[in-house]
Protein backbone atom coordinates (compact mmCIF):
# COMPACT_ATOMS: atom_id res chain seq x y z
CA UNK A 1 0.00 0.00 0.00
CA UNK A 2 1.25 3.45 -0.90
CA UNK A 3 1.64 6.13 1.75
CA UNK A 4 0.42 8.81 -0.68
CA UNK A 5 -2.08 7.53 -3.20
CA UNK A 6 -2.73 10.33 -5.71
CA UNK A 7 -0.26 11.69 -8.22
CA UNK A 8 -1.46 15.28 -8.69
CA UNK A 9 -0.16 17.40 -11.56
CA UNK A 10 -1.21 20.77 -12.93
CA UNK A 11 -0.11 24.11 -14.29
CA UNK A 12 -0.83 27.45 -12.59
CA UNK A 13 -0.94 30.68 -14.57
CA UNK A 14 -1.07 33.91 -12.59
CA UNK A 15 0.64 37.15 -11.69
CA UNK A 16 3.90 37.24 -9.71
CA UNK A 17 3.99 33.51 -8.98
CA UNK A 18 7.08 32.35 -7.08
CA UNK A 19 7.87 28.63 -7.16
CA UNK A 20 9.86 28.87 -3.91
CA UNK A 21 6.94 30.44 -2.02
CA UNK A 22 4.53 27.86 -3.45
CA UNK A 23 6.90 24.99 -2.66
CA UNK A 24 7.32 26.23 0.92
CA UNK A 25 3.53 26.42 1.32
CA UNK A 26 3.21 22.82 0.15
CA UNK A 27 5.91 21.66 2.57
CA UNK A 28 4.34 23.47 5.52
CA UNK A 29 0.65 22.72 4.84
CA UNK A 30 0.23 19.47 2.91
CA UNK A 31 1.18 15.88 3.66
CA UNK A 32 2.81 14.24 0.68
CA UNK A 33 6.02 13.63 -1.21
CA UNK A 34 7.72 13.92 -4.60
CA UNK A 35 7.06 17.67 -4.81
CA UNK A 36 8.10 19.35 -8.03
CA UNK A 37 7.36 23.06 -8.34
CA UNK A 38 9.07 24.75 -11.28
CA UNK A 39 8.52 27.74 -13.53
CA UNK A 40 7.66 31.33 -12.80
CA UNK A 41 9.15 34.56 -14.14
CA UNK A 42 6.10 34.99 -16.36
CA UNK A 43 5.80 31.29 -17.23
CA UNK A 44 3.22 28.96 -15.70
CA UNK A 45 4.22 27.02 -12.59
CA UNK A 46 4.26 23.23 -13.00
CA UNK A 47 3.18 21.29 -9.90
CA UNK A 48 3.73 17.58 -9.33
CA UNK A 49 2.87 16.16 -5.90
CA UNK A 50 1.87 12.84 -4.34
CA UNK A 51 -0.85 13.25 -1.70
CA UNK A 52 -3.96 11.66 -0.24
CA UNK A 53 -5.89 14.94 -0.53
CA UNK A 54 -5.57 16.21 -4.12
CA UNK A 55 -8.63 18.45 -3.69
CA UNK A 56 -6.70 20.55 -1.14
CA UNK A 57 -3.86 20.99 -3.63
CA UNK A 58 -6.30 22.06 -6.34
CA UNK A 59 -8.07 24.48 -4.02
CA UNK A 60 -4.82 26.16 -2.96
CA UNK A 61 -3.45 26.37 -6.50
CA UNK A 62 -6.72 27.85 -7.77
CA UNK A 63 -6.38 30.59 -5.16
CA UNK A 64 -3.10 31.58 -6.86
CA UNK A 65 -4.36 31.82 -10.43
CA UNK A 66 -5.84 29.87 -13.30
CA UNK A 67 -5.19 26.11 -13.12
CA UNK A 68 -5.21 23.82 -16.15
CA UNK A 69 -3.75 20.59 -17.56
CA UNK A 70 -4.96 18.97 -14.34
CA UNK A 71 -4.17 15.29 -13.85
CA UNK A 72 -4.99 13.29 -10.73
CA UNK A 73 -4.03 9.64 -10.99
CA UNK A 74 -4.70 6.91 -8.46
CA UNK A 75 -1.32 5.20 -8.15
CA UNK A 76 -2.75 2.39 -6.01
CA UNK A 77 -5.10 1.39 -8.83
CA UNK A 78 -2.23 1.67 -11.31
CA UNK A 79 -0.08 -0.65 -9.18
CA UNK A 80 -2.87 -3.26 -9.54
CA UNK A 81 -2.81 -2.91 -13.33
CA UNK A 82 -6.04 -0.88 -13.43
CA UNK A 83 -6.78 2.48 -15.03
CA UNK A 84 -5.50 5.20 -12.63
C-alpha positions as CSV (number, residue, x, y, z in Angstrom):
1,X,0.0,0.0,0.0
2,X,1.3,3.5,-0.9
3,X,1.6,6.1,1.8
4,X,0.4,8.8,-0.7
5,X,-2.1,7.5,-3.2
6,X,-2.7,10.3,-5.7
7,X,-0.3,11.7,-8.2
8,X,-1.5,15.3,-8.7
9,X,-0.2,17.4,-11.6
10,X,-1.2,20.8,-12.9
11,X,-0.1,24.1,-14.3
12,X,-0.8,27.5,-12.6
13,X,-0.9,30.7,-14.6
14,X,-1.1,33.9,-12.6
15,X,0.6,37.2,-11.7
16,X,3.9,37.2,-9.7
17,X,4.0,33.5,-9.0
18,X,7.1,32.4,-7.1
19,X,7.9,28.6,-7.2
20,X,9.9,28.9,-3.9
21,X,6.9,30.4,-2.0
22,X,4.5,27.9,-3.5
23,X,6.9,25.0,-2.7
24,X,7.3,26.2,0.9
25,X,3.5,26.4,1.3
26,X,3.2,22.8,0.2
27,X,5.9,21.7,2.6
28,X,4.3,23.5,5.5
29,X,0.7,22.7,4.8
30,X,0.2,19.5,2.9
31,X,1.2,15.9,3.7
32,X,2.8,14.2,0.7
33,X,6.0,13.6,-1.2
34,X,7.7,13.9,-4.6
35,X,7.1,17.7,-4.8
36,X,8.1,19.4,-8.0
37,X,7.4,23.1,-8.3
38,X,9.1,24.8,-11.3
39,X,8.5,27.7,-13.5
40,X,7.7,31.3,-12.8
41,X,9.1,34.6,-14.1
42,X,6.1,35.0,-16.4
43,X,5.8,31.3,-17.2
44,X,3.2,29.0,-15.7
45,X,4.2,27.0,-12.6
46,X,4.3,23.2,-13.0
47,X,3.2,21.3,-9.9
48,X,3.7,17.6,-9.3
49,X,2.9,16.2,-5.9
50,X,1.9,12.8,-4.3
51,X,-0.8,13.3,-1.7
52,X,-4.0,11.7,-0.2
53,X,-5.9,14.9,-0.5
54,X,-5.6,16.2,-4.1
55,X,-8.6,18.5,-3.7
56,X,-6.7,20.5,-1.1
57,X,-3.9,21.0,-3.6
58,X,-6.3,22.1,-6.3
59,X,-8.1,24.5,-4.0
60,X,-4.8,26.2,-3.0
61,X,-3.5,26.4,-6.5
62,X,-6.7,27.9,-7.8
63,X,-6.4,30.6,-5.2
64,X,-3.1,31.6,-6.9
65,X,-4.4,31.8,-10.4
66,X,-5.8,29.9,-13.3
67,X,-5.2,26.1,-13.1
68,X,-5.2,23.8,-16.1
69,X,-3.8,20.6,-17.6
70,X,-5.0,19.0,-14.3
71,X,-4.2,15.3,-13.9
72,X,-5.0,13.3,-10.7
73,X,-4.0,9.6,-11.0
74,X,-4.7,6.9,-8.5
75,X,-1.3,5.2,-8.1
76,X,-2.7,2.4,-6.0
77,X,-5.1,1.4,-8.8
78,X,-2.2,1.7,-11.3
79,X,-0.1,-0.6,-9.2
80,X,-2.9,-3.3,-9.5
81,X,-2.8,-2.9,-13.3
82,X,-6.0,-0.9,-13.4
83,X,-6.8,2.5,-15.0
84,X,-5.5,5.2,-12.6
